Amino acid sequence: MSQTPIHISPNPSDETIRLGPLVIRFLLTAEDSNGSVAAFELTVPGSQRLMATAHSHIRYEETIYALEGTMTWTVGGKPIDLAAGQALCIPRGAVHRFDNHGPQASKSLCVITPAALGPQYFREMAAVIDDAKPGPPDKARMVEIMLRHGLTPAGG
């Protein structure tokens, strides 16, 4: 009985997407994991707020593992400082956002289970931000992209 060869490699979906000042580096997507997991690094410069509104999602959990620096995740209205070496699981339906209040850049590993969110969301959001330069991005377009990719803006 012969087996079909399996191609396995580190970071099969290595793609870096710049979302304004944020850097998202996708490592794994749904295509790499039979839909079970997506993983990306998120780098946030010091003193930086998330451009998108607080949001929730019901199709997946989002687990954050802080690699460098400290980032404040606000989940259900409660601010949680997540420092290097700490992990946080954001359950489905929880309204959340993040900010880097410190002067140092922060880097986190974000794991989406199951892999219901992928790089296309970030590519589309980056295009909205890039199209608006030097002005503010079109919030209506951002909300439309969020909804289409399974994110619900807070209050929406």
DSSP file (Angstrom, degrees, kcal/mol; ACC not computed):
  #  RESIDUE AA STRUCTURE BP1 BP2  ACC     N-H-->O    O-->H-N    N-H-->O    O-->H-N    TCO  KAPPA ALPHA  PHI   PSI    X-CA   Y-CA   Z-CA
    1    1 A M              0   0    0      0, 0.0     2,-0.3     0, 0.0     0, 0.0   0.000 360.0 360.0 360.0 123.6    0.0    0.0    0.0
    2    2 A S        -     0   0    0      1,-0.0     2,-0.3     0, 0.0     0, 0.0  -0.711 360.0-139.7 -97.4 147.0    1.5    3.3   -1.1
    3    3 A Q        -     0   0    0     -2,-0.3     3,-0.0     3,-0.0    -1,-0.0  -0.792  21.1-112.4-103.4 146.8    1.0    6.6    0.7
    4    4 A T        -     0   0    0     -2,-0.3     2,-0.0     1,-0.1    -1,-0.0  -0.620  43.5-108.7 -71.8 129.8    0.4    9.9   -0.9
    5    5 A P        -     0   0    0      0, 0.0     2,-0.5     0, 0.0    -1,-0.1  -0.352  29.6-145.1 -63.3 139.7    3.5   12.1   -0.1
    6    6 A I        -     0   0    0      2,-0.0     2,-0.7    -2,-0.0    -3,-0.0  -0.919   3.4-144.2-107.8 127.7    2.7   14.9    2.4
    7    7 A H        +     0   0    0     -2,-0.5     2,-0.4     2,-0.0     0, 0.0  -0.828  27.0 172.0 -93.1 115.2    4.5   18.2    1.9
    8    8 A I        +     0   0    0     -2,-0.7    -2,-0.0     4,-0.0    24,-0.0  -0.987   4.2 156.4-125.4 131.3    5.2   19.7    5.3
    9    9 A S        -     0   0    0     -2,-0.4     2,-0.1     0, 0.0    -2,-0.0  -0.987  45.8 -90.8-148.8 156.3    7.4   22.7    5.9
   10   10 A P  S    S-     0   0    0      0, 0.0     4,-0.2     0, 0.0    18,-0.0  -0.421 105.7  -0.8 -65.7 142.4    7.9   25.5    8.5
   11   11 A N  S >  S-     0   0    0      1,-0.1     3,-1.7     2,-0.1    17,-0.1   0.890  73.3-178.6  47.2  56.7    5.7   28.6    8.0
   12   12 A P  T 3  S+     0   0    0      0, 0.0    16,-0.2     0, 0.0    -1,-0.1   0.751  79.5  43.1 -61.5 -23.0    4.0   27.3    4.8
   13   13 A S  T 3  S+     0   0    0     14,-2.1     2,-0.4     2,-0.1    15,-0.2  -0.100  76.7 168.0-111.8  35.8    2.0   30.5    4.4
   14   14 A D    <   +     0   0    0     -3,-1.7     2,-0.3    13,-0.2    13,-0.2  -0.315  16.0 146.4 -57.1 106.2    4.8   33.0    5.2
   15   15 A E  E     -A   26   0A   0     11,-1.5    11,-2.7    -2,-0.4     2,-0.5  -0.982  36.4-149.4-146.4 130.4    3.3   36.3    4.1
   16   16 A T  E     -A   25   0A   0     -2,-0.3     2,-0.4     9,-0.2     9,-0.2  -0.897  14.2-173.8-105.6 129.4    3.8   39.7    5.7
   17   17 A I  E     -A   24   0A   0      7,-3.4     7,-3.0    -2,-0.5     2,-0.6  -0.984  14.6-146.8-123.7 126.9    1.0   42.3    5.5
   18   18 A R  E     -A   23   0A   0     -2,-0.4     2,-0.6     5,-0.2     5,-0.2  -0.842  11.7-173.3 -95.7 125.1    1.3   45.9    6.7
   19   19 A L  E >   -A   22   0A   0      3,-2.4     3,-2.0    -2,-0.6   107,-0.1  -0.808  64.8 -66.3-118.1  85.1   -1.8   47.3    8.1
   20   20 A G  T 3  S-     0   0    0     -2,-0.6    -1,-0.1     1,-0.3   106,-0.0  -0.555 119.0 -15.2  61.3-127.2   -1.0   50.9    8.7
   21   21 A P  T 3  S+     0   0    0      0, 0.0    -1,-0.3     0, 0.0     2,-0.2   0.590 122.2  94.0 -82.1  -9.2    1.7   50.8   11.4
   22   22 A L  E <   -A   19   0A   0     -3,-2.0    -3,-2.4    22,-0.1     2,-0.5  -0.521  62.6-150.6 -83.8 150.4    0.9   47.1   12.3
   23   23 A V  E     -AB  18  43A   0     20,-2.2    20,-2.8    -5,-0.2     2,-0.5  -0.985   9.6-171.1-123.1 123.5    2.7   44.2   10.8
   24   24 A I  E     -AB  17  42A   0     -7,-3.0    -7,-3.4    -2,-0.5     2,-0.6  -0.962   0.9-170.7-114.1 122.6    0.9   40.9   10.4
   25   25 A R  E     -AB  16  41A   0     16,-2.4    16,-2.5    -2,-0.5    -9,-0.2  -0.907  14.0-148.6-116.2 103.6    3.1   37.9    9.4
   26   26 A F  E     +AB  15  40A   0    -11,-2.7   -11,-1.5    -2,-0.6    14,-0.3  -0.511  23.7 169.4 -72.9 135.9    0.9   34.9    8.5
   27   27 A L  E     +     0   0A   0     12,-3.0   -14,-2.1     1,-0.4     2,-0.3   0.730  67.0  16.5-111.2 -43.9    2.5   31.5    9.3
   28   28 A L  E     - B   0  39A   0     11,-1.9    11,-1.9   -16,-0.2    -1,-0.4  -0.987  63.4-174.1-134.9 142.3   -0.3   29.0    8.9
   29   29 A T    >>  -     0   0    0     -2,-0.3     3,-1.2     9,-0.2     4,-0.8  -0.743  46.7 -91.2-124.7 176.8   -3.7   29.3    7.1
   30   30 A A  G >4>S+     0   0    0      1,-0.3     5,-2.4    -2,-0.2     3,-0.9   0.861 125.3  59.4 -55.5 -37.5   -6.8   27.1    6.8
   31   31 A E  G 345S+     0   0    0      1,-0.2     3,-0.3     3,-0.2    -1,-0.3   0.782 105.4  48.9 -64.5 -26.8   -5.3   25.6    3.6
   32   32 A D  G <45S+     0   0    0     -3,-1.2    -1,-0.2     1,-0.2    -2,-0.2   0.622 120.3  34.3 -85.3 -14.2   -2.2   24.5    5.6
   33   33 A S  T X<5S-     0   0    0     -3,-0.9     3,-2.0    -4,-0.8    -2,-0.2   0.104 108.9-103.4-132.8  21.9   -4.2   22.8    8.4
   34   34 A N  T 3 5S-     0   0    0     -4,-0.4    -3,-0.2    -3,-0.3    -4,-0.1   0.844  83.3 -59.7  53.1  33.2   -7.3   21.3    6.9
   35   35 A G  T 3 <S+     0   0    0     -5,-2.4    80,-1.8    -6,-0.2    -1,-0.3   0.494 115.4 112.8  80.0   4.3   -9.2   24.3    8.4
   36   36 A S  S <  S+     0   0    0     -3,-2.0     2,-0.3    -6,-0.3    -2,-0.1   0.835  78.8   5.6 -81.8 -31.4   -8.2   23.5   12.0
   37   37 A V        -     0   0    0     -8,-0.2     2,-0.4    77,-0.2    -1,-0.2  -0.998  47.6-166.2-155.0 144.8   -5.9   26.5   12.8
   38   38 A A  E     - C   0 112A   0     74,-2.0    74,-3.1    -2,-0.3     2,-0.4  -0.978  18.0-171.8-125.0 144.8   -4.5   29.7   11.5
   39   39 A A  E     +BC  28 111A   0    -11,-1.9   -12,-3.0    -2,-0.4   -11,-1.9  -0.999   9.5 164.4-141.8 138.0   -1.5   31.5   13.1
   40   40 A F  E     -BC  26 110A   0     70,-2.3    70,-3.5    -2,-0.4     2,-0.4  -0.995  33.1-121.4-148.3 152.2    0.1   34.8   12.6
   41   41 A E  E     -BC  25 109A   0    -16,-2.5   -16,-2.4    -2,-0.3     2,-0.5  -0.757  24.1-157.9 -88.6 140.3    2.6   37.1   14.4
   42   42 A L  E     -BC  24 108A   0     66,-2.9    66,-2.2    -2,-0.4     2,-0.5  -0.978   6.4-170.0-121.5 117.7    1.2   40.6   15.2
   43   43 A T  E     -BC  23 107A   0    -20,-2.8   -20,-2.2    -2,-0.5    64,-0.2  -0.938   4.1-174.7-110.6 127.5    3.8   43.4   15.7
   44   44 A V  E     - C   0 106A   0     62,-2.7    62,-2.6    -2,-0.5   -22,-0.1  -0.979  21.7-128.6-124.4 121.3    2.5   46.6   17.1
   45   45 A P    >   -     0   0    0      0, 0.0     3,-0.5     0, 0.0    55,-0.1  -0.182  43.6 -80.6 -60.8 161.3    4.7   49.7   17.5
   46   46 A G  T 3  S+     0   0    0     57,-0.4    59,-0.1     1,-0.2    55,-0.1  -0.273 113.1  17.8 -61.2 150.0    4.9   51.5   20.9
   47   47 A S  T 3  S+     0   0    0     55,-2.3     2,-0.4    53,-0.3    -1,-0.2   0.902  93.8 142.5  55.3  49.0    2.1   53.9   21.7
   48   48 A Q  E <   -F  100   0B   0     52,-1.6    52,-3.1    -3,-0.5     2,-0.3  -0.972  36.6-157.7-127.1 133.3   -0.3   52.5   19.0
   49   49 A R  E     -F   99   0B   0     -2,-0.4     2,-0.2    50,-0.2    50,-0.2  -0.776  33.8-100.1-103.3 151.5   -4.1   51.9   19.1
   50   50 A L        -     0   0    0     48,-1.3     4,-0.1    -2,-0.3    -1,-0.0  -0.526  25.8-147.9 -66.8 130.7   -6.0   49.5   16.9
   51   51 A M  S    S+     0   0    0     -2,-0.2    -1,-0.1     2,-0.1     2,-0.0   0.888  76.8  74.6 -69.6 -39.1   -7.5   51.4   14.0
   52   52 A A  S    S-     0   0    0      1,-0.1     3,-0.1    -3,-0.0    -2,-0.1  -0.338  92.5-102.1 -74.3 157.5  -10.6   49.1   13.7
   53   53 A T        -     0   0    0      1,-0.2    -1,-0.1    44,-0.1    43,-0.1  -0.252  48.8 -79.0 -70.9 162.3  -13.3   49.3   16.3
   54   54 A A        +     0   0    0     99,-0.1   100,-3.3   100,-0.1     2,-0.3  -0.318  65.6 173.7 -56.1 149.2  -13.7   46.8   19.1
   55   55 A H  E     -GH  96 153B   0     41,-2.4    41,-2.8    98,-0.3     2,-0.3  -0.912  26.4-145.7-152.4 173.0  -15.3   43.6   17.7
   56   56 A S  E     - H   0 152B   0     96,-1.8    96,-3.1    -2,-0.3     2,-0.3  -0.902   6.9-157.3-137.8 169.5  -16.4   40.1   18.4
   57   57 A H        -     0   0    0     -2,-0.3    36,-2.6    34,-0.3    37,-0.3  -0.976   9.5-167.8-150.0 140.7  -16.5   36.9   16.3
   58   58 A I  S    S+     0   0    0     92,-0.5    34,-0.1    -2,-0.3    93,-0.1   0.490  79.8  68.1-106.8  -5.3  -18.6   33.8   16.9
   59   59 A R  S    S+     0   0    0     91,-0.4     2,-0.3     1,-0.1    -1,-0.1   0.562 106.8  13.4 -92.8  -8.1  -17.0   31.4   14.5
   60   60 A Y        -     0   0    0     -3,-0.1     2,-0.3    55,-0.1    33,-0.2  -0.997  65.0-116.7-161.4 158.2  -13.6   31.0   16.3
   61   61 A E  E     -D  113   0A   0     52,-2.7    52,-2.0    -2,-0.3     2,-0.5  -0.690  25.6-146.8 -91.2 153.9  -11.6   31.5   19.4
   62   62 A E  E     -DE 112  90A   0     28,-2.0    28,-3.3    -2,-0.3     2,-0.5  -0.972  12.0-167.6-125.5 115.1   -8.5   33.8   19.3
   63   63 A T  E     -DE 111  89A   0     48,-2.8    48,-3.0    -2,-0.5     2,-0.5  -0.896   4.4-161.0-107.0 130.9   -5.6   32.8   21.5
   64   64 A I  E     -DE 110  88A   0     24,-3.3    24,-2.4    -2,-0.5     2,-0.5  -0.932   8.4-172.5-114.2 129.7   -2.8   35.4   22.0
   65   65 A Y  E     -DE 109  87A   0     44,-2.6    44,-3.0    -2,-0.5     2,-0.4  -0.973  23.1-135.7-121.1 115.3    0.7   34.5   23.2
   66   66 A A  E     +D  108   0A   0     20,-2.7    19,-3.1    -2,-0.5    42,-0.3  -0.550  27.1 173.1 -75.0 125.9    2.8   37.5   23.9
   67   67 A L  E     +     0   0A   0     40,-2.9     2,-0.3    -2,-0.4    41,-0.2   0.805  66.3   7.9 -98.5 -40.5    6.4   37.1   22.6
   68   68 A E  E    S-D  107   0A   0     39,-2.2    39,-2.0    16,-0.1    -1,-0.4  -0.993 110.2  -5.2-144.5 146.7    7.8   40.6   23.2
   69   69 A G  S    S-     0   0    0     -2,-0.3    15,-1.0    37,-0.2     2,-0.4  -0.113  84.0 -72.9  70.0-167.0    6.7   43.7   25.0
   70   70 A T  E     -I   83   0B   0     34,-0.2    32,-0.4    13,-0.2     2,-0.4  -0.998  40.5-173.3-133.1 134.3    3.3   44.3   26.7
   71   71 A M  E     -I   82   0B   0     11,-2.1    11,-3.2    -2,-0.4     2,-0.7  -0.965  21.7-130.8-126.3 145.4    0.0   44.9   25.0
   72   72 A T  E     -IJ  81  99B   0     27,-3.1    27,-2.2    -2,-0.4     2,-0.5  -0.865  20.6-168.5 -98.2 117.8   -3.3   45.8   26.6
   73   73 A W  E     -IJ  80  98B   0      7,-2.8     7,-2.5    -2,-0.7     2,-0.7  -0.919   8.7-154.0-102.3 125.4   -6.2   43.6   25.4
   74   74 A T  E     +IJ  79  97B   0     23,-2.2    23,-1.3    -2,-0.5     2,-0.5  -0.907  18.4 178.5-102.1 115.2   -9.6   44.9   26.4
   75   75 A V  E >   -IJ  78  96B   0      3,-2.3     3,-1.8    -2,-0.7    21,-0.2  -0.971  69.5 -12.4-122.9 120.4  -12.0   41.9   26.6
   76   76 A G  T 3  S-     0   0    0     19,-3.4    -1,-0.2    -2,-0.5    20,-0.1   0.838 130.1 -54.8  59.3  32.5  -15.6   42.5   27.7
   77   77 A G  T 3  S+     0   0    0     18,-0.4    -1,-0.3     1,-0.2    19,-0.1   0.376 114.8 116.5  83.9  -4.7  -14.7   46.0   28.8
   78   78 A K  E <   -I   75   0B   0     -3,-1.8    -3,-2.3     2,-0.0     2,-0.3  -0.872  61.3-137.2-102.9 118.4  -11.9   44.7   31.1
   79   79 A P  E     -I   74   0B   0      0, 0.0     2,-0.4     0, 0.0    -5,-0.2  -0.556  21.0-171.9 -73.5 134.1   -8.3   45.8   30.3
   80   80 A I  E     -I   73   0B   0     -7,-2.5    -7,-2.8    -2,-0.3     2,-0.6  -0.975  16.2-144.2-129.8 116.2   -5.7   43.0   30.5
   81   81 A D  E     -I   72   0B   0     -2,-0.4     2,-0.6    -9,-0.2    -9,-0.2  -0.708  16.5-162.6 -80.5 121.7   -2.0   43.7   30.2
   82   82 A L  E     -I   71   0B   0    -11,-3.2   -11,-2.1    -2,-0.6     2,-0.2  -0.921   9.5-171.2-111.0 111.1   -0.4   40.8   28.4
   83   83 A A  E >   -I   70   0B   0     -2,-0.6     3,-2.1   -13,-0.2   -17,-0.4  -0.557  40.8 -66.3-100.0 163.8    3.4   40.6   28.8
   84   84 A A  T 3  S+     0   0    0    -15,-1.0   -17,-0.2     1,-0.3    -1,-0.2  -0.184 123.8  26.1 -48.9 131.7    5.9   38.4   27.1
   85   85 A G  T 3  S+     0   0    0    -19,-3.1     2,-0.3     1,-0.3    -1,-0.3   0.391  99.6 109.5  92.4  -2.1    5.4   34.8   28.1
   86   86 A Q    <   -     0   0    0     -3,-2.1   -20,-2.7   -20,-0.2    -1,-0.3  -0.803  50.4-155.5-108.9 151.3    1.7   35.2   28.9
   87   87 A A  E     -E   65   0A   0     -2,-0.3     2,-0.3   -22,-0.2   -22,-0.2  -0.901   7.0-171.1-124.9 153.2   -1.3   33.8   27.0
   88   88 A L  E     -E   64   0A   0    -24,-2.4   -24,-3.3    -2,-0.3     2,-0.6  -0.990  11.3-151.8-143.8 130.1   -4.9   34.9   26.7
   89   89 A C  E     -E   63   0A   0     -2,-0.3   -26,-0.2   -26,-0.2    -2,-0.0  -0.925   8.3-156.1-105.6 121.9   -7.8   33.0   25.1
   90   90 A I  E     -E   62   0A   0    -28,-3.3   -28,-2.0    -2,-0.6     3,-0.1  -0.860  21.1-139.3 -95.7 111.5  -10.6   35.3   23.7
   91   91 A P    >   -     0   0    0      0, 0.0     3,-1.9     0, 0.0   -34,-0.3  -0.248  30.4 -80.6 -72.6 158.9  -13.7   33.2   23.6
   92   92 A R  T 3  S+     0   0    0      1,-0.2   -34,-0.3   -34,-0.1   -31,-0.1  -0.278 116.4  19.5 -53.9 137.2  -16.3   33.4   20.8
   93   93 A G  T 3  S+     0   0    0    -36,-2.6     2,-0.4     1,-0.3    -1,-0.2   0.261  87.5 132.1  86.5 -11.9  -18.6   36.3   21.2
   94   94 A A    <   -     0   0    0     -3,-1.9     2,-0.3   -37,-0.3    -1,-0.3  -0.601  57.3-128.9 -77.9 128.6  -16.4   38.4   23.5
   95   95 A V        +     0   0    0     -2,-0.4   -19,-3.4   -39,-0.1   -18,-0.4  -0.613  44.6 159.7 -75.1 131.2  -16.0   42.0   22.5
   96   96 A H  E     +GJ  55  75B   0    -41,-2.8   -41,-2.4    -2,-0.3     2,-0.3  -0.963  23.4 169.4-151.5 165.3  -12.3   42.9   22.4
   97   97 A R  E     - J   0  74B   0    -23,-1.3   -23,-2.2    -2,-0.3     2,-0.3  -0.928  21.4-133.4-160.8 174.4   -9.6   45.2   21.1
   98   98 A F  E     - J   0  73B   0     -2,-0.3   -48,-1.3   -25,-0.2     2,-0.3  -0.980  15.3-179.4-141.1 156.9   -6.0   45.9   21.7
   99   99 A D  E     -FJ  49  72B   0    -27,-2.2   -27,-3.1    -2,-0.3     2,-0.7  -0.982  24.0-139.8-146.7 149.1   -3.6   48.8   22.3
  100  100 A N  E     +F   48   0B   0    -52,-3.1   -52,-1.6    -2,-0.3   -53,-0.3  -0.895  26.3 170.7-110.6  99.3    0.1   49.1   22.9
  101  101 A H        +     0   0    0     -2,-0.7    -1,-0.1   -54,-0.2   -30,-0.1   0.670  50.9  87.1 -82.1 -17.7    0.3   51.9   25.6
  102  102 A G  S    S-     0   0    0    -32,-0.4   -55,-2.3     2,-0.2   -54,-0.2  -0.269  84.5-118.3 -82.2 168.9    4.0   51.3   26.2
  103  103 A P  S    S+     0   0    0      0, 0.0   -57,-0.4     0, 0.0     2,-0.2   0.699  90.3  80.1 -78.3 -19.5    6.9   52.9   24.4
  104  104 A Q  S    S-     0   0    0    -59,-0.1   -57,-0.2     1,-0.1   -34,-0.2  -0.597  86.8-108.7 -90.6 148.3    8.3   49.5   23.2
  105  105 A A        -     0   0    0     -2,-0.2     2,-0.4   -59,-0.1    -1,-0.1  -0.372  34.0-147.3 -64.5 152.3    7.0   47.5   20.2
  106  106 A S  E     -C   44   0A   0    -62,-2.6   -62,-2.7   -37,-0.2     2,-0.4  -0.933  10.1-163.6-123.0 151.2    5.1   44.4   21.1
  107  107 A K  E     +CD  43  68A   0    -39,-2.0   -40,-2.9    -2,-0.4   -39,-2.2  -1.000  11.6 176.6-134.9 134.2    4.9   41.1   19.2
  108  108 A S  E     -CD  42  66A   0    -66,-2.2   -66,-2.9    -2,-0.4     2,-0.6  -0.950  29.4-129.1-134.0 153.4    2.4   38.4   19.8
  109  109 A L  E     -CD  41  65A   0    -44,-3.0   -44,-2.6    -2,-0.3     2,-0.5  -0.926  27.3-160.4 -98.7 123.4    1.5   35.0   18.2
  110  110 A C  E     -CD  40  64A   0    -70,-3.5   -70,-2.3    -2,-0.6     2,-0.5  -0.921   4.5-166.4-109.8 128.2   -2.2   34.9   17.4
  111  111 A V  E     -CD  39  63A   0    -48,-3.0   -48,-2.8    -2,-0.5     2,-0.5  -0.965   3.7-160.3-120.0 125.2   -3.9   31.6   16.9
  112  112 A I  E     -CD  38  62A   0    -74,-3.1   -74,-2.0    -2,-0.5   -50,-0.2  -0.913  15.7-140.9-107.6 121.7   -7.3   31.2   15.3
  113  113 A T  E    S+ D   0  61A   0    -52,-2.0   -52,-2.7    -2,-0.5     2,-0.2  -0.988  87.8  18.1-133.1 125.8   -9.2   28.0   16.0
  114  114 A P  S    S-     0   0    0      0, 0.0     2,-2.6     0, 0.0   -78,-0.2   0.743 103.4-111.3 -67.6 175.8  -10.8   26.8   13.8
  115  115 A A        +     0   0    0    -80,-1.8   -85,-0.2     1,-0.2   -78,-0.2  -0.343  66.7 139.4 -77.9  63.4   -9.1   28.7   11.0
  116  116 A A        +     0   0    0     -2,-2.6     2,-0.4   -80,-0.1    -1,-0.2   0.516  61.4  57.3 -85.8  -5.5  -12.1   30.9   10.0
  117  117 A L        +     0   0    0     -3,-0.2    -5,-0.1    -5,-0.0   -87,-0.1  -0.989  66.3 165.8-128.3 135.1   -9.9   34.0    9.5
  118  118 A G    >>  -     0   0    0     -2,-0.4     3,-1.0   -89,-0.1     4,-0.7  -0.681  52.4 -74.1-136.7-170.5   -7.0   34.3    7.1
  119  119 A P  H 3> S+     0   0    0      0, 0.0     4,-2.6     0, 0.0     5,-0.2   0.745 113.6  73.9 -64.0 -25.1   -4.7   36.7    5.3
  120  120 A Q  H 3> S+     0   0    0      1,-0.2     4,-2.5     2,-0.2     5,-0.2   0.886  93.2  55.1 -58.6 -38.8   -7.4   37.9    2.9
  121  121 A Y  H <> S+     0   0    0     -3,-1.0     4,-2.2     1,-0.2    -1,-0.2   0.944 111.5  43.4 -56.3 -49.3   -9.1   39.9    5.7
  122  122 A F  H  X S+     0   0    0     -4,-0.7     4,-2.4     1,-0.2    -2,-0.2   0.854 111.1  54.6 -69.7 -35.4   -5.9   41.8    6.5
  123  123 A R  H  X S+     0   0    0     -4,-2.6     4,-1.9     2,-0.2    -1,-0.2   0.933 110.8  46.2 -61.1 -45.1   -5.1   42.3    2.8
  124  124 A E  H  X S+     0   0    0     -4,-2.5     4,-1.7     2,-0.2    -2,-0.2   0.899 113.0  48.4 -66.7 -41.1   -8.5   44.0    2.3
  125  125 A M  H  X S+     0   0    0     -4,-2.2     4,-2.1    -5,-0.2    -1,-0.2   0.901 109.9  53.1 -65.7 -39.2   -8.2   46.1    5.4
  126  126 A A  H  X S+     0   0    0     -4,-2.4     4,-2.9     1,-0.2    -2,-0.2   0.886 105.9  54.0 -62.2 -38.6   -4.7   47.2    4.3
  127  127 A A  H  X S+     0   0    0     -4,-1.9     4,-2.6     2,-0.2    -1,-0.2   0.896 107.4  50.3 -63.7 -39.9   -6.0   48.3    0.9
  128  128 A V  H  X S+     0   0    0     -4,-1.7     4,-1.1     2,-0.2    10,-0.3   0.924 113.5  45.4 -63.3 -43.9   -8.6   50.5    2.6
  129  129 A I  H  X S+     0   0    0     -4,-2.1     4,-0.7     1,-0.2     3,-0.4   0.926 114.8  47.4 -65.5 -44.9   -5.9   52.1    4.8
  130  130 A D  H >< S+     0   0    0     -4,-2.9     3,-0.8     1,-0.2    -2,-0.2   0.883 108.9  54.7 -64.9 -38.8   -3.6   52.5    1.8
  131  131 A D  H 3< S+     0   0    0     -4,-2.6    -1,-0.2     1,-0.2    -2,-0.2   0.787 108.1  50.8 -63.7 -27.5   -6.3   54.0   -0.4
  132  132 A A  H >< S+     0   0    0     -4,-1.1     3,-2.3    -3,-0.4    -1,-0.2   0.612  87.4 163.6 -88.1 -13.4   -7.1   56.7    2.2
  133  133 A K  T <<  +     0   0    0     -3,-0.8    -3,-0.0    -4,-0.7    -4,-0.0  -0.223  65.3  14.4 -55.7 136.3   -3.5   57.9    2.7
  134  134 A P  T 3  S+     0   0    0      0, 0.0    -1,-0.4     0, 0.0    -2,-0.1  -0.982 126.3  58.3 -90.8   4.7   -2.8   60.5    4.0
  135  135 A G  S <  S-     0   0    0     -3,-2.3    -3,-0.1     1,-0.2     0, 0.0  -0.145  98.1 -71.1 -85.7-177.2   -6.3   60.8    5.4
  136  136 A P        -     0   0    0      0, 0.0    -1,-0.2     0, 0.0     3,-0.0  -0.413  57.1-100.3 -73.3 150.5   -8.3   58.5    7.7
  137  137 A P        -     0   0    0      0, 0.0     2,-0.8     0, 0.0    -8,-0.1  -0.285  41.4 -93.7 -69.4 157.2   -9.6   55.2    6.3
  138  138 A D     >  -     0   0    0    -10,-0.3     4,-2.1     1,-0.2     3,-0.2  -0.608  34.9-161.5 -73.1 106.6  -13.2   54.8    5.1
  139  139 A K  H  > S+     0   0    0     -2,-0.8     4,-2.6     1,-0.2     5,-0.2   0.845  87.5  56.6 -62.8 -35.4  -15.0   53.4    8.2
  140  140 A A  H  > S+     0   0    0      2,-0.2     4,-2.1     1,-0.2    -1,-0.2   0.910 108.8  46.6 -64.0 -41.3  -18.0   52.1    6.2
  141  141 A R  H  > S+     0   0    0     -3,-0.2     4,-2.2     2,-0.2    -2,-0.2   0.896 111.7  51.9 -65.8 -39.7  -15.6   50.0    4.0
  142  142 A M  H  X S+     0   0    0     -4,-2.1     4,-2.5     1,-0.2    -2,-0.2   0.922 110.2  48.0 -62.9 -43.6  -13.8   48.7    7.0
  143  143 A V  H  X S+     0   0    0     -4,-2.6     4,-2.7     1,-0.2     5,-0.2   0.901 109.8  53.0 -63.5 -40.8  -17.1   47.6    8.7
  144  144 A E  H  X S+     0   0    0     -4,-2.1     4,-2.1     1,-0.2    -1,-0.2   0.911 110.9  46.6 -61.9 -42.2  -18.2   45.9    5.5
  145  145 A I  H  X S+     0   0    0     -4,-2.2     4,-1.6     2,-0.2    -2,-0.2   0.922 111.5  51.8 -65.4 -44.4  -14.9   43.9    5.3
  146  146 A M  H  <>S+     0   0    0     -4,-2.5     5,-3.0     1,-0.2     3,-0.5   0.948 111.8  46.0 -56.7 -50.4  -15.2   43.0    9.0
  147  147 A L  H ><5S+     0   0    0     -4,-2.7     3,-1.5     1,-0.2    -1,-0.2   0.898 110.1  53.5 -61.7 -41.7  -18.8   41.7    8.6
  148  148 A R  H 3<5S+     0   0    0     -4,-2.1    -1,-0.2     1,-0.3    -2,-0.2   0.788 110.8  47.6 -65.4 -27.0  -17.9   39.8    5.4
  149  149 A H  T 3<5S-     0   0    0     -4,-1.6    -1,-0.3    -3,-0.5    -2,-0.2   0.229 125.7 -97.2-100.8  13.4  -15.1   38.0    7.3
  150  150 A G  T < 5S+     0   0    0     -3,-1.5   -92,-0.5     1,-0.3     2,-0.4   0.619  81.9 127.6  88.1  13.0  -17.1   37.1   10.3
  151  151 A L      < -     0   0    0     -5,-3.0    -1,-0.3    -6,-0.2   -94,-0.2  -0.872  44.6-153.0-102.5 136.9  -16.2   40.0   12.7
  152  152 A T  E     -H   56   0B   0    -96,-3.1   -96,-1.8    -2,-0.4     3,-0.1  -0.937  16.8-129.8-110.7 115.8  -19.0   42.0   14.3
  153  153 A P  E >   -H   55   0B   0      0, 0.0     3,-2.5     0, 0.0   -98,-0.3  -0.332  39.5 -93.0 -59.8 143.5  -18.1   45.6   15.2
  154  154 A A  T 3  S+     0   0    0   -100,-3.3  -100,-0.1     1,-0.3   -99,-0.0  -0.344 115.4  18.0 -59.0 134.9  -19.1   46.4   18.8
  155  155 A G  T 3         0   0    0     -3,-0.1    -1,-0.3     1,-0.0  -100,-0.1   0.455 360.0 360.0  81.5   0.2  -22.5   47.9   18.9
  156  156 A G    <         0   0    0     -3,-2.5    -2,-0.2    -4,-0.1    -1,-0.0   0.406 360.0 360.0-115.6 360.0  -23.2   46.5   15.4
